[in-house]
């Protein structure tokens, strides 16, 4: 069993005691129907994300010396429901090991839906937001949702996370946003926006310490493992 498997097993043990909501993939055997778009059934079930995060926090703090501190909330989730009251708290998770990335974790609640945003230190750009959309049409079940959270956290603590933020541009609403965003986890990568076509090569170069040949103005995040 690898050290990551050991950590995950310890998180599973804590999480199993928290009575978190769980639900199957409602689209496993049927297609999405029109009325599911924009509808959020049982928003409180997304507290499973908060509970899974609590299990990770407990094990990383108690077993691996990870430290937590309050942090500012740089912005609200893009998917916040218009007109709904939103609250958010942020914390900075840091490893005592040299060269590691500080992880900013923001937990927000809008319209009863719990959302988790992940970023690097004081960088205002989030590399992960869960759920990406809380509507019934986008629901793939609790197992898939929690697996996505695990994938982000495992990539941070294993040192495999790569985040490349493209130069800022002003969008049609006058807001400044990255021209593109590359997020690579343990086994997958995602390109948002109009970025370089050779994304896989860029990720490999960053991880190996080679020059990724990025456009001027890019910000690259990659750190050492939190545990070894």
C-alpha positions as a Markdown table, in Angstrom:
| # | Residue | x | y | z |
|---|---|---|---|---|
| 1 | Unk | 0.0 | 0.0 | 0.0 |
| 2 | Unk | 1.4 | 3.4 | -1.0 |
| 3 | Unk | 1.6 | 6.3 | 1.5 |
| 4 | Unk | -1.2 | 8.1 | -0.4 |
| 5 | Unk | -3.4 | 5.0 | -0.1 |
| 6 | Unk | -2.7 | 4.9 | 3.7 |
| 7 | Unk | -3.7 | 8.6 | 4.0 |
| 8 | Unk | -6.8 | 8.0 | 2.0 |
| 9 | Unk | -7.8 | 5.0 | 4.0 |
| 10 | Unk | -7.4 | 7.0 | 7.2 |
| 11 | Unk | -9.6 | 9.8 | 5.7 |
| 12 | Unk | -12.2 | 7.2 | 4.8 |
| 13 | Unk | -12.2 | 5.9 | 8.4 |
| 14 | Unk | -13.0 | 9.3 | 9.7 |
| 15 | Unk | -15.5 | 10.2 | 7.0 |
| 16 | Unk | -17.4 | 6.9 | 7.6 |
| 17 | Unk | -18.3 | 8.2 | 11.2 |
| 18 | Unk | -19.7 | 11.6 | 10.0 |
| 19 | Unk | -23.1 | 10.4 | 8.7 |
| 20 | Unk | -22.6 | 12.3 | 5.4 |
| 21 | Unk | -25.4 | 12.3 | 2.8 |
| 22 | Unk | -24.9 | 10.0 | -0.1 |
| 23 | Unk | -26.9 | 9.5 | -3.3 |
| 24 | Unk | -26.5 | 7.5 | -6.5 |
| 25 | Unk | -25.9 | 8.9 | -10.0 |
| 26 | Unk | -29.4 | 9.8 | -11.1 |
| 27 | Unk | -28.3 | 9.6 | -14.8 |
| 28 | Unk | -26.6 | 6.3 | -14.6 |
| 29 | Unk | -29.4 | 4.6 | -16.5 |
| 30 | Unk | -31.3 | 7.5 | -18.1 |
| 31 | Unk | -30.8 | 10.7 | -19.9 |
| 32 | Unk | -31.0 | 14.2 | -18.4 |
| 33 | Unk | -34.5 | 15.7 | -18.8 |
| 34 | Unk | -35.1 | 19.4 | -19.6 |
| 35 | Unk | -36.7 | 20.3 | -16.2 |
| 36 | Unk | -33.6 | 19.3 | -14.4 |
| 37 | Unk | -31.6 | 22.2 | -15.7 |
| 38 | Unk | -31.5 | 25.0 | -13.1 |
| 39 | Unk | -33.3 | 23.0 | -10.5 |
| 40 | Unk | -31.5 | 22.1 | -7.3 |
| 41 | Unk | -33.2 | 19.3 | -5.4 |
| 42 | Unk | -32.2 | 18.8 | -1.7 |
| 43 | Unk | -29.4 | 21.4 | -1.7 |
| 44 | Unk | -28.4 | 20.4 | 1.9 |
| 45 | Unk | -27.0 | 17.1 | 0.6 |
| 46 | Unk | -23.9 | 19.0 | -0.7 |
| 47 | Unk | -22.8 | 19.3 | 2.9 |
| 48 | Unk | -21.1 | 16.0 | 2.2 |
| 49 | Unk | -18.3 | 18.1 | 0.6 |
| 50 | Unk | -17.8 | 19.9 | 3.9 |
| 51 | Unk | -17.7 | 16.7 | 5.9 |
| 52 | Unk | -15.2 | 15.1 | 3.5 |
| 53 | Unk | -13.0 | 18.1 | 3.7 |
| 54 | Unk | -13.2 | 17.9 | 7.5 |
| 55 | Unk | -12.0 | 14.3 | 7.4 |
| 56 | Unk | -9.0 | 15.3 | 5.2 |
| 57 | Unk | -8.2 | 18.2 | 7.5 |
| 58 | Unk | -8.3 | 16.1 | 10.7 |
| 59 | Unk | -5.9 | 13.5 | 9.3 |
| 60 | Unk | -3.5 | 15.9 | 7.6 |
| 61 | Unk | -3.3 | 18.1 | 10.8 |
| 62 | Unk | -3.0 | 15.2 | 13.3 |
| 63 | Unk | -0.8 | 12.8 | 11.3 |
| 64 | Unk | 1.3 | 15.0 | 9.0 |
| 65 | Unk | 1.7 | 18.4 | 10.8 |
| 66 | Unk | -0.3 | 20.4 | 8.3 |
| 67 | Unk | -1.1 | 23.8 | 9.8 |
| 68 | Unk | -4.3 | 25.9 | 9.3 |
| 69 | Unk | -4.7 | 29.6 | 9.5 |
| 70 | Unk | -7.5 | 32.0 | 8.6 |
| 71 | Unk | -7.3 | 33.5 | 5.1 |
| 72 | Unk | -9.1 | 36.2 | 3.2 |
| 73 | Unk | -11.9 | 35.3 | 0.8 |
| 74 | Unk | -10.6 | 36.6 | -2.6 |
| 75 | Unk | -13.9 | 36.4 | -4.5 |
| 76 | Unk | -17.3 | 34.6 | -4.5 |
| 77 | Unk | -18.0 | 31.4 | -6.5 |
| 78 | Unk | -18.9 | 32.2 | -10.2 |
| 79 | Unk | -21.8 | 29.7 | -9.8 |
| 80 | Unk | -23.5 | 31.6 | -6.9 |
| 81 | Unk | -27.2 | 31.7 | -7.4 |
| 82 | Unk | -28.3 | 35.2 | -8.2 |
| 83 | Unk | -30.2 | 36.9 | -5.4 |
| 84 | Unk | -29.3 | 34.2 | -2.9 |
| 85 | Unk | -27.5 | 35.1 | 0.4 |
| 86 | Unk | -24.0 | 33.7 | 0.4 |
| 87 | Unk | -21.5 | 33.2 | 3.3 |
| 88 | Unk | -17.9 | 32.1 | 2.9 |
| 89 | Unk | -14.9 | 31.3 | 5.1 |
| 90 | Unk | -11.4 | 30.7 | 4.0 |
| 91 | Unk | -8.4 | 29.0 | 5.5 |
| 92 | Unk | -4.8 | 28.4 | 4.4 |
| 93 | Unk | -3.4 | 24.9 | 4.7 |
| 94 | Unk | 0.4 | 24.7 | 4.8 |
| 95 | Unk | 2.8 | 21.8 | 5.1 |
| 96 | Unk | 6.0 | 22.1 | 7.2 |
| 97 | Unk | 7.9 | 20.5 | 4.3 |
| 98 | Unk | 10.1 | 22.8 | 2.3 |
| 99 | Unk | 9.0 | 23.9 | -1.2 |
| 100 | Unk | 5.3 | 22.9 | -0.9 |
| 101 | Unk | 2.4 | 24.8 | -2.1 |
| 102 | Unk | 0.1 | 26.6 | 0.4 |
| 103 | Unk | -3.5 | 25.6 | -0.2 |
| 104 | Unk | -6.3 | 28.1 | 0.2 |
| 105 | Unk | -9.6 | 26.4 | 1.0 |
| 106 | Unk | -12.8 | 28.4 | 0.8 |
| 107 | Unk | -16.1 | 26.9 | 2.0 |
| 108 | Unk | -19.2 | 28.9 | 1.0 |
| 109 | Unk | -22.9 | 28.3 | 1.2 |
| 110 | Unk | -25.4 | 29.8 | -1.2 |
| 111 | Unk | -29.0 | 28.9 | -1.2 |
| 112 | Unk | -28.2 | 26.0 | 1.1 |
| 113 | Unk | -25.6 | 24.6 | -1.3 |
| 114 | Unk | -22.2 | 24.0 | 0.1 |
| 115 | Unk | -19.4 | 24.8 | -2.3 |
| 116 | Unk | -15.6 | 24.3 | -1.9 |
| 117 | Unk | -13.1 | 26.5 | -3.8 |
| 118 | Unk | -9.4 | 25.7 | -3.9 |
| 119 | Unk | -6.6 | 28.1 | -4.7 |
| 120 | Unk | -2.9 | 28.5 | -4.2 |
| 121 | Unk | -1.9 | 30.9 | -1.4 |
| 122 | Unk | -3.0 | 34.5 | -2.0 |
| 123 | Unk | -3.5 | 33.9 | -5.7 |
| 124 | Unk | -7.0 | 35.2 | -6.5 |
| 125 | Unk | -7.5 | 32.5 | -9.2 |
| 126 | Unk | -9.2 | 29.3 | -8.0 |
| 127 | Unk | -8.0 | 26.1 | -9.7 |
| 128 | Unk | -11.0 | 24.0 | -8.4 |
| 129 | Unk | -14.6 | 24.7 | -7.5 |
| 130 | Unk | -16.9 | 21.9 | -6.4 |
| 131 | Unk | -19.6 | 21.4 | -7.3 |
| 132 | Unk | -19.0 | 23.0 | -10.7 |
| 133 | Unk | -22.8 | 23.2 | -11.0 |
| 134 | Unk | -25.3 | 22.1 | -8.4 |
| 135 | Unk | -28.3 | 21.8 | -10.7 |
| 136 | Unk | -30.0 | 18.4 | -11.0 |
| 137 | Unk | -29.0 | 18.1 | -14.7 |
| 138 | Unk | -25.3 | 18.1 | -13.7 |
| 139 | Unk | -25.6 | 15.7 | -10.8 |
| 140 | Unk | -23.4 | 12.6 | -11.1 |
| 141 | Unk | -24.0 | 11.3 | -7.6 |
| 142 | Unk | -22.1 | 11.8 | -4.3 |
| 143 | Unk | -19.3 | 9.3 | -5.1 |
| 144 | Unk | -18.2 | 11.2 | -8.2 |
| 145 | Unk | -18.4 | 14.6 | -6.4 |
| 146 | Unk | -16.3 | 13.4 | -3.5 |
| 147 | Unk | -13.8 | 11.7 | -5.8 |
| 148 | Unk | -13.2 | 15.0 | -7.5 |
| 149 | Unk | -12.4 | 16.6 | -4.2 |
| 150 | Unk | -10.1 | 13.8 | -3.3 |
| 151 | Unk | -8.3 | 14.1 | -6.6 |
| 152 | Unk | -7.5 | 17.7 | -6.0 |
| 153 | Unk | -6.3 | 17.2 | -2.5 |
| 154 | Unk | -4.3 | 14.1 | -3.4 |
| 155 | Unk | -2.6 | 16.0 | -6.2 |
| 156 | Unk | -1.6 | 18.8 | -3.8 |
| 157 | Unk | -0.2 | 16.6 | -1.1 |
| 158 | Unk | 1.6 | 14.3 | -3.6 |
| 159 | Unk | 3.3 | 17.2 | -5.4 |
| 160 | Unk | 1.6 | 16.3 | -8.7 |
| 161 | Unk | -0.6 | 19.4 | -9.0 |
| 162 | Unk | 0.3 | 21.8 | -11.8 |
| 163 | Unk | -1.6 | 25.0 | -12.2 |
| 164 | Unk | -0.7 | 27.4 | -15.1 |
| 165 | Unk | -2.5 | 30.7 | -15.2 |
| 166 | Unk | -2.5 | 32.6 | -18.5 |
| 167 | Unk | -1.9 | 36.3 | -18.9 |
| 168 | Unk | -4.9 | 38.4 | -17.7 |
| 169 | Unk | -7.4 | 39.7 | -20.3 |
| 170 | Unk | -10.5 | 41.9 | -19.8 |
| 171 | Unk | -13.8 | 40.1 | -20.7 |
| 172 | Unk | -17.0 | 41.5 | -22.2 |
| 173 | Unk | -18.3 | 42.6 | -18.8 |
| 174 | Unk | -15.1 | 44.6 | -18.0 |
| 175 | Unk | -13.7 | 42.0 | -15.5 |
| 176 | Unk | -10.1 | 40.9 | -15.6 |
| 177 | Unk | -9.7 | 37.1 | -16.0 |
| 178 | Unk | -6.9 | 34.7 | -17.0 |
| 179 | Unk | -6.8 | 34.1 | -20.7 |
| 180 | Unk | -6.5 | 30.4 | -20.0 |
| 181 | Unk | -6.1 | 28.0 | -17.1 |
| 182 | Unk | -4.4 | 24.7 | -17.0 |
| 183 | Unk | -5.1 | 22.4 | -14.1 |
| 184 | Unk | -3.3 | 19.0 | -13.9 |
| 185 | Unk | -4.1 | 16.5 | -11.1 |
| 186 | Unk | -2.6 | 13.1 | -10.4 |
| 187 | Unk | -4.1 | 11.4 | -13.6 |
| 188 | Unk | -5.8 | 14.1 | -15.7 |
| 189 | Unk | -5.5 | 17.7 | -16.9 |
| 190 | Unk | -8.0 | 20.3 | -18.0 |
| 191 | Unk | -7.5 | 23.4 | -20.2 |
| 192 | Unk | -10.0 | 26.3 | -19.8 |
| 193 | Unk | -9.9 | 29.1 | -22.2 |
| 194 | Unk | -7.7 | 29.6 | -25.3 |
| 195 | Unk | -4.4 | 28.3 | -24.2 |
| 196 | Unk | -1.4 | 26.4 | -25.8 |
| 197 | Unk | -2.4 | 23.3 | -27.7 |
| 198 | Unk | 0.5 | 21.2 | -26.3 |
| 199 | Unk | -1.0 | 21.2 | -22.8 |
| 200 | Unk | 0.2 | 17.7 | -21.9 |
| 201 | Unk | 3.8 | 18.6 | -22.9 |
| 202 | Unk | 3.6 | 21.8 | -20.7 |
| 203 | Unk | 2.5 | 19.8 | -17.7 |
| 204 | Unk | 5.3 | 17.3 | -18.2 |
| 205 | Unk | 7.8 | 20.0 | -18.5 |
| 206 | Unk | 6.7 | 21.8 | -15.3 |
| 207 | Unk | 6.8 | 18.6 | -13.4 |
| 208 | Unk | 10.3 | 17.7 | -14.6 |
| 209 | Unk | 11.7 | 21.1 | -14.1 |
| 210 | Unk | 12.2 | 21.8 | -17.8 |
| 211 | Unk | 11.2 | 25.1 | -19.6 |
| 212 | Unk | 7.5 | 24.8 | -20.6 |
| 213 | Unk | 7.9 | 27.6 | -23.2 |
| 214 | Unk | 4.9 | 29.6 | -22.0 |
| 215 | Unk | 3.8 | 33.0 | -23.1 |
| 216 | Unk | 5.0 | 36.0 | -21.2 |
| 217 | Unk | 2.9 | 36.9 | -18.2 |
| 218 | Unk | 1.9 | 33.3 | -17.2 |
| 219 | Unk | 2.0 | 32.2 | -13.6 |
| 220 | Unk | 3.0 | 28.6 | -12.8 |
| 221 | Unk | 2.3 | 26.7 | -9.6 |
| 222 | Unk | 3.9 | 23.4 | -8.7 |
| 223 | Unk | 5.3 | 22.3 | -5.4 |
| 224 | Unk | 7.0 | 19.5 | -3.5 |
| 225 | Unk | 5.0 | 16.7 | -1.8 |
| 226 | Unk | 3.4 | 17.4 | 1.6 |
| 227 | Unk | 4.1 | 13.9 | 2.7 |
| 228 | Unk | 6.9 | 11.4 | 2.0 |
